[in-house]
Amino acid sequence: MTGFIEDMLLRQEGLSDADIAAVNAALPDVQALDAALQAQWPRISKLAPLFLRLFNIVIAKQRTLT
């Protein structure tokens, strides 16, 4: 749950009470996703350079087609 200070900052950024309630409702899912990412980070960090290289190849090929 967001606290008073976080609520005020979010309101200052234009979020409504409903938006803040939605953020608070999603926090358990965000925390679970964060834990899963941390647990799998070694695998993700090994694959990231490969995917980046492949994406760059595809982007370069697409640029030559236009």
Sequence and secondary structure as in RCSB ss.txt:
>XXXX:A:sequence
MTGFIEDMLLRQEGLSDADIAAVNAALPDVQALDAALQAQWPRISKLAPLFLRLFNIVIAKQRTLT
>XXXX:A:secstr
   HHHHHHHHHTT  HHHHHHHHHHHHHHHHHHHHHHHHHHHHHHHHHHHHHHHHHHHHHHHHH 
